[in-house]
Amino acid sequence: MGAVEWGPVSAWVAAVATILATIVALLVAFHITDRVRGPRLRFTFEQSEPWCRRGALSDGRQVFWVRIGVENVGQESARGCVGRLIGLTTDGLTRADVDPLQLRWAAVPRSRSFNPVDLRRDQREFLNVLVLNEHEARWRIVTFEDPDFDPGFSTNLEPASEHILRLAVFADNAPNRAAPLRQRYVPAPPKPALNARPETTNSTFTPGAR
């Protein structure tokens, strides 16, 4: 059996180098390296702390917050993240009267709570979605409260109805994420005055939806 003639070593080394250079060029052209190393946003939600939280406002009113977690599970920072309500369904009917609304980031001063947020690798922040005034038994979408904010529709939600809020987070350098939050208000049975407990809520969330 005759020996295989490979030719000059420099020739096939150059060929291998050319092939590798071509593969790298294709990866860059199709942004595959960006998808592997880039930021990836993930939603989280559970019917417990810290996603659902009771608290008091500055005026002493007791409220119940519903938030979603937004986490960057990618390798690079996700820049300019903004959370928005992009759709609403009430009792199975799409609400054409409700426009998209920007939502408020938690755990920052209100003066900065609507600013875009950078999420570093493995960083998680919370996005306020709904707040329930336990005395009025009324849901409110957590959005702008400025005196000159006039959306043209009510940001209050009927407590006796079932609402599906479609949420999204947009970023400058990461794929957008969207998922629905289903919200129901379940009145609790009467309690003695000294042991009174506020009404309960039932929230379900599909964090993997697009």
N, C-alpha and C positions, 0 to 999 in steps of 0.2 A: 504494500500500500504506500503510495507516494506521500511525501510530506506536504502539508498545506503551506502555500506561500502567502504570508501575510503582507509582504511588502515592507517598505520602510516604516519603522516605528513612528516616526514623526508624522507620517501620512495618516495612519489610523487614529493617532492621538488627536490630530487636528480635526478629523471627522467626528470623533466623539465630542470634542469641544464645540463643534458647530451644532451638533444635535442638541446638546445641553443648552446652548445659547438660544436656539430656536424654541425649545420648550419654555425657557424663562420668558422669552419675548411673548409667547402665546399666553402664559399665565398673566403677565402684566397687561396685555391687550384686553383680555376678558375679565380683568379685575379679580381673578381667582385668589390671588394672594391677599387682596383686601378683604375678601369674604372669609378667608381662613383666619387672618390675624385681626380683622377689624372688630368694631364693637357690635354686640348683639344684645338687644333689649328683651327682657322677659317680665311678664306680669305675674304677680302673686296675690292670692287672696285666701283668707280663711275667716270663718265666723267667730273670731276671737281677737283678743289683743295681739298685736297693735293695729290690726286692720279695722276692727270695730272698737270704738272707745267712747266711754262716757266722760264728760268734763263740764266745766263751768266757764261761761264767757266772762268778760271783764265786768259786765253789769250784774253778774251773779246768776244768770239764767242757766239752767241745766240743759245740756244738749247731748246728742248721741251722734258721733261721727262715723261715716263709712268711707274708708280710704282703700286704695289699691297700692300695692308695692310695685315699684319699677326698678328693676335690677339690671346692671350691665354684666352679662356673663361672657363677654368677648375679651379680647386681649388688649384692645386700645380704648381710650376714653371716648365716650359718646358725647359729642358736643352739641350744645344748643337744644336740649330736650324740652319740649313743650307738650303739655297734656291738654286734650280737648275732648269735649263731648261732641261726637259727630253724627249722632242720630238718637231718636227716642221713639219707643213704641209703648203705648198705653192700652192695656186690656186687648192686645192683639192688633191694634190699629196704629199704623205709622203716623207719627205726629209731623205733618207737613208745616204746622204753624211754629215749630221750634227750630231755630237756626243753630248751627254749630256754636259752641261756647268754649272759651278757654277756662281751664280748671286751675285751682290754686295748689301750689306745693305746700306741704306741711313742714313744720319745724324751722321756718325762717320768718323774719319779720314781715308783717303784711306789706310793707312798702316794697319788698323784694320778692313776694310770693308768686308773682306772675312773670318774673324774669326767666328767660331760658336757663336751664341747669345743665352743668357738665357732670356726667356720671363716669367716674373712673372704674377701672376693672374691679369687679366684685362689690361695687358700691350700690347700696339700695336706698332709695328715698320713697316717701309716701306722697301720693297725690290725693288731695281731698276731693271727694265726689259728691257726697250728700251729707246734709246735717239735718237732724230731727230736733225740733224744739219740743221737749217732752211735755210742756204745758199746753201748747197749741196743737200737738199731735199732727204736725205738718212737715213734710219733707221739703227741703230746699236744695237746689243745685248750687254747689259752692263755686261761685264765679264772681265777677266784679261786683262791688258794692258802692262804687263811686256815685256821687250825686248826679253826675252827667251821663251815667250809663243807662241807656234806654233801649233794651233789646227789642221792644215791640211785642213782647209776650211775657207771660208770667214764668218765673223760675221756680215757683212752688209746684209741688206734685201732690195730686189728690191721694191722701193716705189710704183710702179704701180700695184703690186700684192697684193692679200689678204693672210695674214699669220695667222695661228693658232698656237700659242705657248702653249705647254703643260708644266705647271709649277708645281713644287712640293716643299714642305718643309719637311725636315727630322729632327727628334729630337731623342735624346738618350732615352727618357722616355715617348714619346707620339706617338700615331698613326700618320703615315705619311698622309699628305694632298696633293691632286693633283687636278688641275682644268685647263681648257683651257682659253686662252686669245686670242680673235680674233682681229686682227689689220688691218685696212684699212687706206690708205692715200688718202684724198680727196682734190684735188687742189681747192683753192678758186678762184673766179672770179677776174680779174685784178682790181686793185685799183689805184687811183691817187698816184703819188710818195709820196706826203707829208702825205698821210693817208694809206700808204701801210700796209697790214697786212699779216703775214705769212700764208702758207697753213694750212688747218685744218686737224684733224685726227679723226678717228672714232674707238673707242675701245669698245668691249663688253667682258664681263667676266662672267663666271659661277662659283661663289665661292663655291657652295655646291657640286660640282662634286668630284669624287674620282678617 
